[in-house]
């Protein structure tokens, strides 16, 4: 992950280096006052030739679904097969700061995801929902292959929503195998209710600290645990020497993660990634 605290002008070189180091994905963020995800994704895609770039995540309350679909379609056409579009509820406090607070967060997210997916598929959207109104809109330049639209969600009802409405789910930092198992159960319930048969990607974000640095890691995990509503000692992190961090990553895969996104804490994020990735490759030589 290109962390939000890194300078936007460093993204291009960071993306090039990540690709050279063998990363499969590079994820960019959209948090209020930090950086816009569409611009960040465009920079990273243009600077590289192979990396899949993920948006983690665009807040539905800030994004008109027609405009979001137009932006994603442009990236999807120019960089086919290399974009993953994450959409979420957005942080309630941040949404209130900019006058985008909603009283129907579940409806807004589900209707936004559905509308964006319809438009990216080249179909005409007719939506008269509780939160979204789109009448007779069809993209002139839809992508040949629509990029997957995934939901960045945490709570049970939102996870069920993701299962029935999205192509995949993003699990936030701090959640380990036990949390993944619970999330998968909610996602499966949503998929069953909507009779969804296509594969569903589970993308798990996790903090990385190689070597472990308790003075830096502790406050980060405490903040994340508070946001998740779990005890700080339950917050998951891939920390320690490279082999230990790699083992922690493998625990997420064994729990059901399709993709693990490393979010380094502290200095030299690319160096931390290099050390962890080398250890992961040694443990999974195939």
Residue pairs with C-beta under 8 A, 6 or more apart in sequence:
1 26
1 27
1 28
1 29
1 56
1 205
1 261
1 262
1 263
1 264
2 11
2 14
2 15
2 26
2 27
2 28
2 29
2 40
2 44
3 29
3 263
3 264
3 269
4 29
4 31
4 34
4 35
5 34
6 14
6 269
8 35
8 40
8 43
11 28
11 40
11 43
11 44
11 47
12 43
12 44
12 47
13 47
14 26
14 269
14 270
15 26
15 43
15 44
15 47
15 48
15 51
15 53
16 47
16 48
17 270
18 26
18 48
18 51
18 270
18 273
19 26
19 48
19 49
19 50
19 51
21 270
21 273
21 274
21 277
22 277
22 281
23 51
23 273
23 277
24 51
24 52
24 259
25 51
25 52
25 53
25 54
25 84
25 259
25 261
26 44
26 48
26 51
26 52
26 53
26 54
27 53
27 54
27 55
27 56
27 205
27 261
28 35
28 37
28 40
28 41
28 44
28 53
28 54
28 55
28 56
29 35
29 37
29 40
29 56
29 57
30 36
30 37
30 40
30 55
30 56
30 57
30 58
30 59
31 91
31 94
32 91
32 94
32 97
32 98
37 55
37 56
37 57
37 58
38 55
38 58
38 71
38 72
38 75
41 53
41 55
41 75
41 83
42 75
44 51
44 53
45 51
45 53
45 75
45 78
45 79
45 82
45 83
46 79
50 82
51 82
52 81
52 82
52 83
52 84
53 79
53 82
53 83
53 84
54 83
54 84
54 86
54 203
54 261
55 83
55 84
55 85
55 86
56 86
56 152
56 170
56 203
56 205
56 261
57 86
57 87
57 88
57 152
57 170
58 68
58 85
58 86
58 87
58 88
59 87
59 88
59 89
59 90
59 91
59 94
59 95
59 100
60 87
60 88
60 89
60 90
60 105
60 108
60 109
60 112
60 113
61 89
61 90
61 95
61 100
61 101
61 102
61 105
61 108
62 90
62 95
62 98
62 100
63 87
63 112
65 111
65 112
65 115
65 116
65 119
65 127
65 132
65 134
66 115
66 119
66 125
66 134
66 137
68 85
68 87
68 112
68 116
69 115
69 116
69 119
69 120
69 139
70 119
70 139
72 83
72 85
72 116
72 120
72 143
72 147
72 149
73 119
73 120
73 139
73 141
73 142
73 143
74 141
75 83
75 147
76 83
76 120
76 143
76 145
76 146
76 147
77 141
77 142
77 143
77 144
80 143
80 144
80 145
81 145
83 147
84 147
84 148
84 150
84 168
84 203
85 116
85 147
85 148
85 149
85 150
86 149
86 150
86 151
86 152
86 170
86 203
87 109
87 112
87 113
87 116
87 149
87 150
87 151
87 152
87 166
88 109
88 151
88 152
88 153
88 170
89 105
89 108
89 109
89 153
89 158
90 100
92 101
95 101
95 102
102 108
102 131
104 130
104 131
106 157
106 158
106 161
107 129
107 130
107 131
107 132
108 130
108 131
108 132
109 151
109 153
109 158
109 161
110 161
110 165
111 127
111 129
111 130
111 131
111 132
112 131
112 132
113 149
113 151
113 165
113 166
114 127
114 165
115 125
115 127
115 132
115 134
116 149
117 146
117 149
117 167
118 124
118 125
118 127
119 125
119 137
119 138
119 139
119 142
120 139
120 142
120 143
120 146
120 147
120 149
121 142
121 146
122 138
122 139
122 142
122 146
123 138
124 136
124 137
124 138
125 134
125 136
125 137
125 138
126 134
126 135
126 136
127 133
127 134
127 135
128 135
148 167
148 168
148 201
149 166
149 167
150 162
150 166
150 167
150 168
150 169
150 170
150 201
150 203
151 158
151 161
151 162
151 165
151 166
151 168
151 169
151 170
152 169
152 170
152 172
153 159
153 161
153 162
153 169
153 170
154 172
154 228
156 186
159 169
159 183
159 186
159 187
159 190
160 186
160 187
160 189
160 190
160 193
161 190
162 168
162 169
162 187
162 190
163 169
163 186
163 187
163 188
163 189
163 190
163 191
163 192
163 193
163 194
163 196
163 200
164 190
164 191
164 193
164 194
164 196
165 190
165 194
166 200
167 198
167 200
167 201
168 200
168 201
168 202
168 203
168 258
169 183
169 187
169 200
169 201
169 202
169 203
170 203
170 204
170 205
171 179
171 180
171 183
171 202
171 203
171 204
171 205
171 257
172 205
172 224
172 227
172 228
173 205
173 206
173 207
173 224
173 263
174 206
174 207
174 221
174 224
174 225
174 228
174 230
174 235
174 236
174 237
175 183
175 204
175 228
175 236
176 234
176 236
176 251
176 252
176 255
177 236
177 251
177 252
177 254
177 255
179 230
179 236
180 202
180 204
180 252
180 255
180 256
180 257
181 255
181 256
183 202
184 202
184 256
187 200
187 202
190 196
191 200
201 258
201 259
202 256
202 257
202 258
202 259
203 257
203 258
203 259
203 261
204 252
204 257
204 259
204 260
204 261
205 261
205 263
206 236
206 237
206 238
206 248
206 249
206 252
206 260
206 261
206 262
206 263
207 217
207 220
207 221
207 224
207 237
207 238
207 239
207 262
207 263
207 264
207 265
208 237
208 238
208 239
208 245
208 262
208 263
208 264
208 265
208 272
208 273
208 276
209 216
209 217
209 237
209 238
209 239
209 240
209 245
209 264
209 265
209 266
209 272
210 238
210 239
210 240
210 241
210 242
210 245
210 264
210 272
210 275
210 276
211 239
211 240
211 241
212 239
212 240
212 241
212 244
213 239
213 265
213 266
216 265
216 266
217 237
217 239
217 265
220 265
221 232
221 235
221 237
222 232
222 235
224 235
225 231
225 232
225 234
225 235
226 232
228 235
236 248
236 252
237 248
238 245
238 246
238 248
238 249
238 262
238 276
239 245
239 248
240 248
242 275
242 276
242 278
242 279
243 279
243 283
245 275
245 276
245 279
246 276
246 279
246 280
246 282
246 283
247 283
249 260
249 262
249 276
249 280
250 280
250 283
250 284
252 260
253 260
262 272
262 273
262 276
264 272
264 273
266 272
